[in-house]
């Protein structure tokens, strides 16, 4: 989806996305899924750090381990509730939202203002729901909205886009209790369809092309309230920490 200008704090993101949907997709259709990069949501919501905070003792110690600037580490910690791993060039944390990711999602690329950093949306589910309601009102159709961000994976090389906010559809498709093609009952098959859709959208959004959103049309899904929190693993069941 092209045609979205550089977003500034306070911009009407729904209107700008709606204009882009109208121009590039001929408007929204029933059950479309609009995937929006968290970066533009953060810009519109003013989730921007204009300077790094003064580092404390923990930040100074972690800076020695990671090689990061102490002020940058302090900013990461301000968005975190736990540090999970620290090594040279690596700082993996659990964010205030419950996401496990590098650097608490603090992003210093393509921020729109030199020398600043973007933080993840305060509540990406609420952001997705606001966008969904606005686009639904404009186009008069039911649709879903996913807010996506780029995360690494502990056991696979490379980054993928995942859903940090979900509205209008379930984030997980649960096959447990159903039978496979040979009649065996499925016991542990839960597919993170919201993550899969965000990864698919990234193929057309592309990291370097500054395309902040995409429309997925034709994917069958059941309308539901939805929440990105459904994708967070309960720490009691996280056997890798």
N, CA and C of each residue as an Amber inpcrd file, in Angstrom:
protein
   723
   0.8480000  -1.1810000   0.0000000   0.0000000   0.0000000   0.0000000
   0.8900000   1.2410000   0.0000000   0.9300000   1.9430000  -1.0970000
   1.7380000   3.1480000  -1.2070000   0.8640000   4.3800000  -0.9860000
   1.5150000   5.5430000  -0.9230000   0.7740000   6.7850000  -0.8230000
   0.5900000   7.3050000   0.5820000   1.1560000   6.6260000   1.5890000
   1.0700000   7.1210000   2.9660000   2.2620000   8.0430000   3.2010000
   2.0420000   9.2950000   3.5510000   3.1590000  10.2260000   3.7460000
   3.9020000   9.9510000   5.0470000   5.0000000  10.6580000   5.2580000
   5.7080000  10.5670000   6.5290000   4.7530000  10.9620000   7.6550000
   4.6500000  10.0930000   8.6520000   3.6900000  10.3080000   9.7300000
   4.3350000  11.1080000  10.8550000   3.5730000  12.0700000  11.3740000
   4.0080000  12.8810000  12.5090000   3.0410000  12.6720000  13.6760000
   3.4980000  12.9970000  14.8620000   2.6560000  12.8720000  16.0480000
   1.3790000  13.6800000  15.8750000   0.2450000  13.0410000  16.1570000
  -1.0370000  13.7040000  16.0490000  -1.7060000  13.5700000  14.7010000
  -1.0120000  13.0220000  13.6990000  -1.6360000  12.8160000  12.3890000
  -2.8170000  11.8580000  12.5120000  -3.8100000  12.0380000  11.6540000
  -4.9610000  11.1410000  11.6160000  -4.5750000   9.9170000  10.7900000
  -4.0660000   8.9080000  11.4700000  -3.5580000   7.7230000  10.7710000
  -4.6780000   6.9880000  10.0530000  -5.8600000   6.9590000  10.6370000
  -6.9820000   6.2770000   9.9960000  -7.3110000   6.9290000   8.6510000
  -7.3490000   8.2530000   8.6350000  -7.6580000   8.9480000   7.3780000
  -6.5850000   8.6900000   6.3330000  -5.3200000   8.7600000   6.7390000
  -4.2340000   8.5580000   5.7880000  -4.2090000   7.1250000   5.2660000
  -4.4330000   6.1560000   6.1460000  -4.4920000   4.7670000   5.6920000
  -5.7120000   4.5460000   4.7990000  -6.8300000   5.1440000   5.1650000
  -8.0350000   5.0060000   4.3450000  -7.8290000   5.5560000   2.9490000
  -7.1630000   6.7010000   2.8560000  -6.8760000   7.2670000   1.5350000
  -6.0040000   6.3190000   0.7190000  -5.0180000   5.7020000   1.3750000
  -4.1230000   4.7860000   0.6720000  -4.8550000   3.5230000   0.2500000
  -5.7430000   3.0120000   1.1090000  -6.5440000   1.8320000   0.7450000
  -7.4230000   2.1540000  -0.4630000  -8.0280000   3.3370000  -0.4630000
  -8.8880000   3.7210000  -1.5800000  -8.0960000   3.8420000  -2.8750000
  -6.8880000   4.4210000  -2.7770000  -6.0950000   4.6740000  -3.9800000
  -5.4500000   3.4160000  -4.5400000  -4.9930000   2.5270000  -3.6580000
  -4.2090000   1.3780000  -4.1280000  -4.9880000   0.0740000  -4.1880000
  -6.0610000  -0.0400000  -3.4180000  -6.8250000  -1.2960000  -3.3920000
  -8.2620000  -1.0990000  -3.8200000  -8.5990000   0.1010000  -4.2960000
  -9.9620000   0.3480000  -4.7310000 -10.9560000   0.3940000  -3.5930000
 -10.4660000   0.6700000  -2.3770000 -11.3150000   0.6500000  -1.1920000
 -11.2090000  -0.6850000  -0.4940000 -11.7990000  -0.7810000   0.6730000
 -11.7620000  -2.0200000   1.4520000 -12.9320000  -2.9120000   1.0730000
 -12.6890000  -4.2230000   1.1140000 -13.7300000  -5.2130000   0.8580000
 -14.0220000  -5.9790000   2.1500000 -15.1850000  -6.5780000   2.1940000
 -15.5770000  -7.3480000   3.3820000 -14.5190000  -8.3890000   3.7110000
 -14.1330000  -8.4300000   4.9880000 -13.1620000  -9.3900000   5.5340000
 -11.7230000  -9.1420000   5.0810000 -11.4360000  -7.9720000   4.5170000
 -10.0350000  -7.6110000   4.2910000  -9.2860000  -7.5850000   5.6250000
  -7.9830000  -7.7950000   5.5430000  -7.1040000  -7.6680000   6.7090000
  -6.0760000  -6.5970000   6.3690000  -6.0400000  -5.5370000   7.1520000
  -5.0900000  -4.4530000   6.9430000  -3.9470000  -4.6200000   7.9360000
  -2.7470000  -4.7760000   7.4180000  -1.5560000  -4.9300000   8.2550000
  -0.8200000  -3.5990000   8.2570000  -0.5750000  -3.0660000   9.4410000
   0.0370000  -1.7550000   9.5990000   1.3220000  -1.9030000  10.4030000
   2.4120000  -1.3270000   9.9130000   3.6870000  -1.3820000  10.6300000
   3.5740000  -0.6080000  11.9390000   4.0790000  -1.1980000  13.0120000
   4.0100000  -0.5430000  14.3190000   4.7150000   0.8040000  14.3000000
   5.7010000   0.9420000  13.4230000   6.4730000   2.1810000  13.3700000
   5.5840000   3.3810000  13.0700000   4.6550000   3.2580000  12.1180000
   3.8100000   4.4070000  11.7880000   2.7760000   4.6430000  12.8810000
   2.3460000   3.5710000  13.5500000   1.4440000   3.7360000  14.6930000
   2.1500000   4.5120000  15.7950000   3.4020000   4.1300000  16.0710000
   4.1760000   4.8210000  17.1070000   4.3830000   6.2880000  16.7580000
   4.6680000   6.5640000  15.4970000   4.8540000   7.9620000  15.0750000
   3.5840000   8.7660000  15.3100000   2.4460000   8.2260000  14.8860000
   1.1850000   8.9490000  15.0280000   0.8260000   9.1680000  16.4920000
   1.1800000   8.2110000  17.3410000   0.8260000   8.2900000  18.7600000
   1.8820000   9.0150000  19.5920000   2.9240000   9.5220000  18.9300000
   3.9410000  10.2720000  19.6580000   4.8340000   9.4320000  20.5290000
   4.9890000   8.1700000  20.1840000   5.8420000   7.2650000  20.9720000
   7.2860000   7.4280000  20.5010000   7.8550000   8.5700000  20.8080000
   9.1810000   8.9240000  20.3290000  10.0270000   9.4240000  21.4940000
  11.2660000   8.9550000  21.5550000  12.2320000   9.4540000  22.5390000
  13.1880000  10.3920000  21.8150000  13.2050000  11.6500000  22.2300000
  14.0530000  12.6390000  21.5610000  15.4750000  12.6410000  22.0920000
  15.6700000  12.0600000  23.2700000  17.0240000  11.9250000  23.8030000
  17.0690000  10.7300000  24.7400000  18.2530000  10.1620000  24.9030000
  18.4060000   9.0200000  25.7900000  18.4410000   9.4990000  27.2360000
  17.8180000   8.7590000  28.1510000  17.8340000   9.1500000  29.5580000
  19.2100000   8.9430000  30.1880000  19.3940000   9.5470000  31.3310000
  20.6570000   9.3900000  32.0650000  20.7700000   7.9550000  32.5640000
  21.8640000   7.2650000  32.2520000  21.9690000   5.8560000  32.6300000
  22.1760000   5.6700000  34.1300000  21.6070000   4.5850000  34.6530000
  21.8330000   4.1860000  36.0280000  22.9040000   3.1130000  36.1070000
  23.0650000   2.5540000  37.2820000  24.1120000   1.5560000  37.4900000
  23.8800000   0.3000000  36.6500000  22.6160000  -0.1520000  36.5650000
  22.3280000  -1.3690000  35.7890000  22.6250000  -1.1320000  34.3140000
  22.2420000   0.0220000  33.8020000  22.4970000   0.3300000  32.4000000
  23.9880000   0.4030000  32.1120000  24.7380000   1.0130000  33.0300000
  26.1860000   1.1180000  32.8460000  26.8260000  -0.2640000  32.8080000
  26.3660000  -1.1580000  33.6900000  26.9180000  -2.5110000  33.7250000
  26.5620000  -3.2800000  32.4540000  25.3160000  -3.1540000  32.0080000
  24.9000000  -3.8500000  30.7890000  25.5810000  -3.2750000  29.5570000
  25.8820000  -1.9880000  29.5710000  26.5940000  -1.3740000  28.4510000
  27.9770000  -1.9860000  28.2910000  28.6180000  -2.3060000  29.3980000
  29.9340000  -2.9320000  29.3260000  29.8410000  -4.3250000  28.7090000
  28.7540000  -5.0230000  28.9900000  28.5640000  -6.3830000  28.4690000
  28.1830000  -6.3570000  26.9870000  27.2710000  -5.4600000  26.6300000
  26.7200000  -5.4630000  25.2770000  27.5120000  -4.6120000  24.2920000
  28.2530000  -3.6370000  24.8060000  28.9230000  -2.6850000  23.9220000
  28.0210000  -1.5690000  23.4630000  26.8050000  -1.4780000  23.9990000
  25.8690000  -0.4250000  23.6360000  26.1880000   0.8480000  24.4180000
  25.6930000   1.9560000  23.9220000  25.7900000   3.2090000  24.6520000
  24.9500000   3.1190000  25.9280000  25.4650000   3.5510000  27.0710000
  24.7140000   3.4220000  28.3320000  23.3590000   4.1130000  28.3030000
  23.2720000   5.2760000  27.6640000  21.9860000   5.9600000  27.5700000
  20.9790000   5.1770000  26.7600000  21.4400000   4.5210000  25.7030000
  20.5400000   3.6920000  24.9030000  20.0560000   2.4930000  25.7030000
  20.9450000   1.9230000  26.5100000  20.5350000   0.8060000  27.3660000
  19.4830000   1.2690000  28.3640000  19.6610000   2.4550000  28.9190000
  18.6790000   2.9760000  29.8810000  17.3160000   3.1300000  29.2290000
  17.2780000   3.5820000  27.9820000  16.0090000   3.7060000  27.2730000
  15.3660000   2.3370000  27.0800000  16.1710000   1.3470000  26.7290000
  15.6540000  -0.0170000  26.5760000  15.0790000  -0.5140000  27.8980000
  15.7940000  -0.2920000  28.9880000  15.3120000  -0.7560000  30.2890000
  14.0280000  -0.0490000  30.7000000  13.8680000   1.2030000  30.2850000
  12.6550000   1.9380000  30.6440000  11.4180000   1.3400000  29.9840000
  11.6200000   0.5610000  28.9150000  10.5290000  -0.0940000  28.2100000
  10.4270000  -1.5780000  28.5480000  11.1910000  -2.0220000  29.5550000
  11.2960000  -3.4560000  29.8660000  10.8730000  -3.7410000  31.3000000
  10.4900000  -4.9970000  31.5150000  10.2580000  -5.4320000  32.8930000
  11.2190000  -6.5270000  33.3190000  12.0120000  -7.0590000  32.3870000
  13.0170000  -8.0650000  32.7560000  14.0530000  -8.1620000  31.6430000
  15.3040000  -8.3380000  32.0350000  16.3900000  -8.6270000  31.0860000
  16.5750000 -10.1310000  31.0610000  16.4930000 -10.7250000  29.8780000
  16.5840000 -12.1820000  29.7540000  17.9620000 -12.6460000  29.3030000
  18.6050000 -11.9070000  28.3890000  19.9300000 -12.2880000  27.9090000
  20.7020000 -11.0150000  27.5710000  21.9840000 -11.0310000  27.9120000
  22.8620000  -9.9140000  27.5570000  24.2120000 -10.4740000  27.1520000
  24.7010000 -10.0580000  25.9940000  26.0100000 -10.4590000  25.4890000
  26.4600000  -9.3630000  24.5310000  27.6560000  -9.5040000  23.9890000
  28.1740000  -8.4890000  23.0870000  27.2330000  -8.3150000  21.8970000
  26.6650000  -7.1250000  21.7610000  25.7610000  -6.8300000  20.6580000
  24.3630000  -7.3690000  20.8220000  24.0420000  -7.8990000  22.0050000
  22.7390000  -8.5340000  22.2060000  22.1610000  -8.1010000  23.5570000
  20.9020000  -7.6490000  23.5370000  20.1750000  -7.3900000  24.7720000
  18.7220000  -7.8000000  24.5490000  18.3750000  -8.9750000  25.0540000
  17.0330000  -9.5220000  24.9000000  16.2730000  -9.2900000  26.1960000
  15.0870000  -8.7030000  26.0690000  14.3130000  -8.3530000  27.2550000
  12.8690000  -8.8130000  27.0900000  12.1520000  -8.7870000  28.1960000
  10.6980000  -8.8760000  28.1670000  10.1710000  -7.4580000  28.3340000
   9.4080000  -6.9950000  27.3580000   8.9180000  -5.6210000  27.4030000
   7.7880000  -5.4780000  28.4180000   7.3980000  -4.2500000  28.6520000
   6.2690000  -3.9800000  29.5470000   4.9870000  -4.6130000  29.0240000
   4.9250000  -4.8520000  27.7160000   3.7310000  -5.4560000  27.1230000
   3.7320000  -6.9790000  27.2750000   4.9120000  -7.5630000  27.5610000
   5.0370000  -9.0170000  27.6370000   5.7360000  -9.6380000  26.4540000
   6.1700000  -8.8250000  25.4740000   6.8840000  -9.3560000  24.3210000
   8.3280000  -9.6820000  24.7120000   8.8520000 -10.7700000  24.1940000
  10.2690000 -11.1000000  24.3510000  10.9570000 -10.7600000  23.0370000
  11.8650000  -9.7760000  23.0720000  12.4900000  -9.3210000  21.8360000
  13.7730000  -8.5690000  22.1510000  14.5210000  -8.2700000  21.1200000
  15.7610000  -7.5160000  21.2800000  15.4470000  -6.0430000  21.5120000
  16.1460000  -5.4580000  22.4680000  16.1540000  -4.0020000  22.6740000
  14.7830000  -3.4080000  22.9640000  13.8610000  -4.2320000  23.4680000
  12.5080000  -3.7820000  23.8310000  11.7690000  -3.1470000  22.6530000
  12.1770000  -3.4940000  21.4320000  11.5330000  -2.9390000  20.2580000
  11.8980000  -1.4920000  19.9770000  12.8640000  -0.9310000  20.7040000
  13.2940000   0.4430000  20.4550000  13.9460000   0.4980000  19.0810000
  13.4550000   1.3980000  18.2330000  13.8430000   1.4210000  16.8180000
  14.4540000   2.7720000  16.4830000  15.6650000   2.7540000  15.9320000
  16.3420000   4.0010000  15.5700000  16.4880000   4.1700000  14.0560000
  15.8410000   3.3090000  13.2660000  15.9290000   3.4240000  11.8120000
  14.6440000   4.0240000  11.2530000  14.7760000   4.8520000  10.2220000
  13.6220000   5.4620000   9.5530000  12.6380000   6.0790000  10.5450000
  13.1700000   6.8210000  11.5020000  12.3010000   7.4100000  12.5170000
  11.6160000   8.6840000  12.0320000  12.1230000   9.2710000  10.9590000
  11.5470000  10.5160000  10.4660000  12.1540000  11.7530000  11.0900000
  12.8940000  11.5750000  12.1760000  13.5790000  12.6850000  12.8430000
  14.9360000  12.1790000  13.3070000  15.9920000  12.7460000  12.7630000
  17.3430000  12.2900000  13.0900000  17.6070000  12.3930000  14.5900000
  18.3010000  11.3790000  15.0990000  18.7090000  11.3980000  16.4960000
  17.6320000  11.0000000  17.4790000  16.5110000  10.5140000  16.9860000
  15.4370000  10.0860000  17.8860000  15.2270000   8.5820000  17.7700000
  14.4500000   8.0240000  18.6880000  14.1320000   6.5980000  18.6840000
  12.6300000   6.4340000  18.8190000  12.1010000   5.4210000  18.1620000
  10.6840000   5.1010000  18.2760000  10.4890000   3.9410000  19.2390000
   9.4580000   4.0560000  20.0620000   9.0990000   3.0160000  21.0150000
   7.8720000   2.2760000  20.5030000   7.6900000   1.0460000  20.9400000
   6.4960000   0.3070000  20.5400000   5.2410000   1.0300000  21.0240000
   4.1280000   0.8650000  20.3220000   2.8790000   1.4620000  20.8080000
   2.5900000   1.0460000  22.2450000   2.0030000   1.9550000  22.9940000
   1.6880000   1.6630000  24.3990000   0.7480000   0.4770000  24.5100000
  -0.2580000   0.4100000  23.6330000  -1.2350000  -0.6810000  23.6270000
  -1.5980000  -0.9470000  22.1690000  -0.8730000  -1.8710000  21.5510000
  -1.0540000  -2.1080000  20.1140000  -2.4160000  -2.7090000  19.7960000
  -3.0110000  -3.4620000  20.7280000  -4.3670000  -3.9630000  20.4980000
  -5.3540000  -2.8050000  20.3920000  -5.2310000  -1.8480000  21.3080000
  -6.1210000  -0.6770000  21.2660000  -5.8910000   0.1310000  19.9910000
  -4.6310000   0.2450000  19.5800000  -4.3270000   0.9550000  18.3380000
  -4.9710000   0.2570000  17.1500000  -4.8480000  -1.0700000  17.1010000
  -5.4490000  -1.8330000  16.0080000  -6.9590000  -1.6680000  15.9920000
  -7.5720000  -1.6500000  17.1600000  -9.0220000  -1.5110000  17.2350000
  -9.4740000  -0.1200000  16.7840000  -8.7280000   0.9110000  17.1350000
  -9.0870000   2.2560000  16.6690000  -9.0220000   2.3440000  15.1400000
  -7.9760000   1.7720000  14.5780000  -7.8430000   1.7880000  13.1160000
  -8.9710000   0.9740000  12.4810000  -9.2640000  -0.1850000  13.0700000
 -10.3290000  -1.0400000  12.5250000 -11.6700000  -0.3050000  12.5300000
 -11.9910000   0.3290000  13.6460000 -13.2610000   1.0470000  13.7270000
 -13.3240000   2.1810000  12.7070000 -12.2040000   2.9010000  12.5640000
 -12.1950000   4.0140000  11.6230000 -12.3440000   3.5760000  10.1840000
 -11.6390000   2.5080000   9.8070000 -11.7320000   2.0280000   8.4280000
 -13.0930000   1.3830000   8.1570000 -13.6290000   0.7040000   9.1600000
 -14.9600000   0.1110000   9.0060000 -16.0090000   1.1950000   8.7810000
 -15.9000000   2.2790000   9.5520000 -16.8550000   3.3780000   9.3860000
 -16.7100000   4.0250000   8.0120000 -15.4900000   4.1520000   7.5360000
 -15.2820000   4.8210000   6.2450000 -15.7850000   3.9770000   5.0820000
 -15.4880000   2.6810000   5.1100000 -15.7840000   1.8490000   3.9420000
 -17.0530000   1.0190000   4.0970000 -17.6040000   0.9660000   5.2970000
 -18.8540000   0.2430000   5.4950000 -18.7490000  -1.2550000   5.3670000
 -17.5670000  -1.8160000   5.6590000 -17.3660000  -3.2690000   5.5880000
 -16.6720000  -3.7270000   6.8570000 -16.8540000  -5.0090000   7.1710000
 -16.1440000  -5.5910000   8.3000000 -14.7390000  -5.9880000   7.8910000
 -13.7660000  -5.6290000   8.6960000 -12.3830000  -5.9960000   8.3890000
 -11.6010000  -6.1800000   9.6770000 -10.3940000  -6.6890000   9.5350000
  -9.4940000  -6.8950000  10.6630000  -8.2490000  -6.0430000  10.4640000
  -7.5890000  -5.7130000  11.5610000  -6.3590000  -4.9240000  11.5160000
  -5.3040000  -5.6070000  12.3770000  -4.1120000  -5.7380000  11.8170000
  -2.9640000  -6.2660000  12.5410000  -1.8880000  -5.1930000  12.5790000
  -1.3100000  -4.9740000  13.7490000  -0.1500000  -4.0930000  13.8920000
   1.0720000  -4.9960000  13.9810000   2.0310000  -4.7870000  13.0720000
   3.1560000  -5.7080000  12.9460000   4.4710000  -5.0650000  13.3670000
   5.3840000  -5.9080000  13.8190000   6.7350000  -5.4600000  14.1150000
   7.6970000  -6.5900000  13.7620000   8.9650000  -6.2550000  13.6230000
   9.9740000  -7.2280000  13.2010000  10.6860000  -7.7840000  14.4230000
  10.6280000  -9.1020000  14.5810000  11.2570000  -9.7720000  15.7180000
  12.2540000 -10.8140000  15.2100000  13.2570000 -11.0820000  16.0240000
  14.1460000 -12.2100000  15.7750000  13.5560000 -13.4800000  16.3610000
  14.2010000 -14.6100000  16.0780000  13.7280000 -15.9100000  16.5700000
  14.9060000 -16.6450000  17.1810000  14.7270000 -17.2600000  18.3530000
  15.8740000 -17.8480000  19.0490000  16.4770000 -19.0610000  18.3580000
  15.6940000 -19.7900000  17.5800000  16.2070000 -21.0320000  16.9990000
  16.2550000 -21.0020000  15.4690000  16.0430000 -19.8410000  14.8850000
  16.0760000 -19.7160000  13.4400000  16.8270000 -18.4450000  13.0750000
  17.5740000 -18.5020000  11.9840000  18.2910000 -17.3200000  11.5180000
  17.3250000 -16.3920000  10.7780000  17.5440000 -15.1010000  10.8990000
  16.7350000 -14.1300000  10.1840000  15.5690000 -13.6180000  11.0040000
  15.0320000 -12.4900000  10.5540000  13.9280000 -11.8240000  11.2220000
  12.6250000 -12.0910000  10.4840000  11.5250000 -12.0050000  11.2040000
  10.2000000 -12.1030000  10.5900000   9.2980000 -11.0470000  11.2120000
   8.2640000 -10.6700000  10.4860000   7.2630000  -9.7730000  11.0470000
   6.2220000 -10.5730000  11.8110000   5.8680000 -10.0820000  12.9840000
   4.8620000 -10.7330000  13.8190000   3.8200000  -9.7040000  14.2250000
   2.7090000 -10.1780000  14.7510000   1.6210000  -9.3040000  15.1780000
   1.8230000  -8.9050000  16.6400000   1.8850000  -7.6030000  16.8810000
   1.9160000  -7.1060000  18.2640000   0.5550000  -6.5510000  18.6670000
  -0.2970000  -6.2760000  17.6860000  -1.6560000  -5.8350000  17.9540000
  -2.6190000  -6.5040000  17.0000000  -3.7840000  -6.9000000  17.4980000
  -4.7630000  -7.6360000  16.6920000  -6.1620000  -7.1020000  17.0090000
  -6.9500000  -6.8710000  15.9860000  -8.3510000  -6.4830000  16.1630000
  -9.1700000  -7.0120000  15.0050000 -10.3200000  -7.5950000  15.3190000
 -11.2430000  -8.0310000  14.2800000 -11.1000000  -9.4770000  13.8420000
 -10.1460000 -10.1990000  14.4070000  -9.9690000 -11.6170000  14.0800000
  -9.1980000 -12.2910000  15.2060000  -9.2810000 -13.6020000  15.2740000
  -8.4970000 -14.3360000  16.2500000  -7.0330000 -14.3720000  15.8470000
  -6.1550000 -14.2700000  16.8200000  -4.7220000 -14.2990000  16.5310000
  -4.2080000 -15.7130000  16.3130000  -4.9190000 -16.7050000  16.8670000
  -4.4780000 -18.1040000  16.8280000  -5.6100000 -18.9530000  16.2790000
  -5.2740000 -19.8600000  15.3720000  -6.2530000 -20.8490000  14.9080000
  -5.9620000 -22.1630000  15.6180000  -6.9320000 -22.6240000  16.3920000
  -6.7520000 -23.7870000  17.2590000  -7.3480000 -25.0320000  16.5890000
  -6.4770000 -25.9830000  16.2890000  -6.9180000 -27.2360000  15.6650000
  -7.0250000 -28.3820000  16.6680000  -6.7520000 -28.1030000  17.9190000
  -6.7870000 -29.1710000  18.9200000  -8.1840000 -29.7780000  19.0120000
  -8.2170000 -31.1040000  19.0890000  -9.4860000 -31.8160000  19.1580000
 -10.0430000 -32.2120000  17.8080000  -9.4850000 -31.6470000  16.7300000
  -9.9180000 -32.0400000  15.4030000  -9.1050000 -33.2440000  14.9270000
  -9.5690000 -33.8650000  13.8480000  -8.9120000 -35.0530000  13.3110000
  -8.1110000 -34.6990000  12.0670000  -6.9220000 -35.3170000  11.9460000
  -6.1560000 -35.1170000  10.7200000  -6.7320000 -36.0040000   9.6170000
  -6.0870000 -36.0020000   8.4560000  -6.6250000 -36.7340000   7.3040000
  -6.6260000 -38.2370000   7.5050000  -5.8830000 -38.7160000   8.5230000
  -5.8430000 -40.1530000   8.8020000  -6.6240000 -40.5090000  10.0550000
  -7.3870000 -39.5460000  10.5550000  -8.2590000 -39.8290000  11.6830000
  -7.6210000 -39.6940000  13.0530000  -6.3860000 -39.1980000  13.1270000
  -5.7320000 -39.0160000  14.4250000  -6.1090000 -37.6650000  15.0130000
  -6.3600000 -37.6740000  16.3050000  -6.7320000 -36.4430000  16.9800000
  -5.5390000 -35.5120000  17.1370000  -5.7420000 -34.2240000  16.8900000
  -4.6900000 -33.2230000  17.0580000  -4.6980000 -32.7240000  18.4920000
  -3.5150000 -32.6890000  19.1030000  -3.4150000 -32.3420000  20.5180000
  -2.6900000 -31.0270000  20.7930000  -1.7900000 -30.6380000  19.9110000
  -0.9860000 -29.4520000  20.2060000  -0.8820000 -28.4710000  19.0510000
  -1.8140000 -28.5390000  18.0950000  -1.6890000 -27.7180000  16.8900000
  -2.4610000 -26.4160000  17.0370000  -1.7410000 -25.3670000  17.3500000
  -2.2920000 -24.0160000  17.3940000  -1.4200000 -23.1510000  16.4830000
  -1.9970000 -22.6600000  15.4120000  -1.2330000 -21.8770000  14.4410000
  -1.3870000 -20.3840000  14.7250000  -0.2590000 -19.6890000  14.7830000
  -0.2630000 -18.2520000  15.0200000  -0.5480000 -17.5360000  13.7040000
  -1.8150000 -17.5580000  13.2840000  -2.1650000 -17.0410000  11.9530000
  -1.9030000 -15.5350000  11.8500000  -2.0630000 -14.8010000  12.9390000
  -1.7930000 -13.3580000  12.8790000  -0.3240000 -13.1020000  12.5680000
   0.5670000 -13.8870000  13.1590000   1.9940000 -13.7620000  12.8440000
   2.2550000 -14.1450000  11.3940000   1.6270000 -15.2280000  10.9370000
   1.8310000 -15.6630000   9.5480000   1.3780000 -14.5890000   8.5640000
   0.2680000 -13.9530000   8.8420000  -0.2420000 -12.9140000   7.9520000
   0.6770000 -11.6890000   7.9500000   1.2070000 -11.3400000   9.1060000
   2.1440000 -10.2120000   9.1580000   3.4190000 -10.5270000   8.3940000
   3.8970000 -11.7510000   8.4930000   5.0860000 -12.1440000   7.7400000
   4.8100000 -12.1110000   6.2400000   3.6310000 -12.5630000   5.8400000
   3.2690000 -12.5160000   4.4220000   3.1860000 -11.0790000   3.9320000
   2.6280000 -10.2000000   4.7530000   2.4890000  -8.7970000   4.3470000
   3.8410000  -8.1350000   4.1600000   4.8260000  -8.5430000   4.9470000
   6.1420000  -7.9330000   4.8470000   6.7580000  -8.1530000   3.4740000
   6.3680000  -9.2050000   2.7780000   6.9120000  -9.4850000   1.4600000
   6.5740000  -8.3850000   0.4610000   5.4680000  -7.6750000   0.6880000
   5.1330000  -6.5560000  -0.1910000   5.4330000  -5.2100000   0.4700000
   5.4810000  -5.1820000   1.8040000   5.8140000  -3.9280000   2.4840000
   7.3100000  -3.6370000   2.3360000   8.1250000  -4.6450000   2.5170000
   9.5710000  -4.5780000   2.2880000  10.2370000  -3.5410000   3.1920000
  11.2710000  -3.9760000   3.8720000  11.9250000  -3.1580000   4.8910000
  12.4590000  -1.8360000   4.3490000  12.9170000  -1.8040000   3.1060000
  13.5790000  -0.6130000   2.5750000  12.6930000   0.2480000   1.6870000
  11.4890000  -0.2060000   1.3980000  10.6440000   0.5150000   0.4410000
   9.7140000   1.5380000   1.0890000   9.7240000   1.6180000   2.4120000
   8.8980000   2.5840000   3.1390000   7.4200000   2.4390000   2.7690000
   6.9810000   1.1960000   2.7080000   5.5600000   0.8910000   2.5190000
   5.0270000   0.4770000   3.8920000   4.2240000   1.2990000   4.5510000
   3.9000000   1.0630000   5.9550000   2.6890000   0.1830000   6.2060000
   1.9980000  -0.2480000   5.1550000   0.7860000  -1.0340000   5.3670000
   0.4970000  -1.8730000   4.1320000  -0.2970000  -2.9050000   4.3370000
  -0.6910000  -3.7810000   3.2330000  -2.0970000  -4.2820000   3.4850000
  -2.8050000  -4.5950000   2.3960000  -4.1410000  -5.1820000   2.4840000
  -4.0490000  -6.6320000   2.0460000  -4.5110000  -7.5370000   2.9020000
  -4.6070000  -8.9590000   2.5620000  -6.0740000  -9.2490000   2.2710000
  -6.3350000  -9.7270000   1.0760000  -7.7190000  -9.9630000   0.6410000
  -7.8940000 -11.4240000   0.2540000  -8.9720000 -12.0250000   0.7580000
  -9.2900000 -13.3900000   0.3720000  -8.8880000 -14.4480000   1.3760000
  -8.2090000 -14.0420000   2.4660000  -7.8730000 -15.0400000   3.4870000
  -9.1080000 -15.2880000   4.3520000  -9.5420000 -16.5500000   4.4570000
 -10.7580000 -16.8270000   5.2280000 -10.4890000 -16.7730000   6.7310000
 -11.2120000 -15.9100000   7.4080000 -11.0920000 -15.8290000   8.8580000
 -12.4490000 -15.4780000   9.4440000 -12.6370000 -15.8900000  10.6850000
 -13.8760000 -15.5920000  11.3780000 -13.7200000 -14.2880000  12.1410000
 -14.6180000 -13.3220000  11.9210000 -14.5430000 -12.0910000  12.7040000
 -14.5940000 -12.3860000  14.1990000 -13.7400000 -11.7200000  14.9430000
 -13.6680000 -11.8880000  16.3990000 -13.0180000 -10.6490000  16.9740000
 -13.1340000 -10.4670000  18.2850000 -12.5300000  -9.2960000  18.9200000
 -11.0210000  -9.2900000  18.6920000 -10.3700000 -10.4210000  18.9890000
  -8.9400000 -10.5740000  18.7400000  -8.0790000  -9.8210000  19.7300000
  -6.8540000 -10.3220000  19.9250000  -5.8730000  -9.6560000  20.7820000
  -4.5040000 -10.2420000  20.5190000  -3.5070000  -9.3630000  20.4340000
  -2.1410000  -9.8390000  20.2940000  -1.6540000 -10.5600000  21.5360000
  -2.3270000 -10.3330000  22.6600000  -1.9060000 -10.9900000  23.9010000
  -2.1120000 -12.4970000  23.8340000  -2.9880000 -12.9390000  22.9420000
  -3.2060000 -14.3760000  22.7880000  -1.9600000 -15.0840000  22.2780000
  -1.0180000 -14.3190000  21.7200000   0.2070000 -14.9030000  21.1740000
   1.3270000 -14.9810000  22.2040000   1.1190000 -14.4210000  23.3860000
   2.1520000 -14.4230000  24.4120000   2.1090000 -15.7380000  25.1890000
   3.2540000 -16.3930000  25.2580000   3.3160000 -17.6460000  25.9970000
   3.3620000 -17.3660000  27.4900000   2.5720000 -18.1050000  28.2350000
   2.5990000 -18.0080000  29.6950000   4.0050000 -18.3670000  30.1730000
   4.6460000 -17.5000000  30.9800000   6.0080000 -17.8250000  31.4540000
   6.1110000 -19.1800000  32.1330000   5.0090000 -19.6430000  32.7320000
   5.0270000 -20.9570000  33.3810000   5.1990000 -22.0850000  32.3750000
   4.8650000 -21.8060000  31.1180000   4.9910000 -22.7980000  30.0480000
   6.1100000 -22.4830000  29.0780000   6.9430000 -21.5240000  29.4570000
   8.1010000 -21.1770000  28.6200000   9.3080000 -21.9290000  29.1740000
   9.6680000 -23.0110000  28.5040000  10.7050000 -23.9020000  29.0070000
  12.1070000 -23.5210000  28.5100000  12.2310000 -22.3650000  27.8680000
  13.5060000 -21.9820000  27.2800000  14.1330000 -20.7770000  27.9490000
  13.4540000 -20.1960000  28.9190000  14.0470000 -19.0390000  29.6180000
  15.0160000 -19.5420000  30.6960000
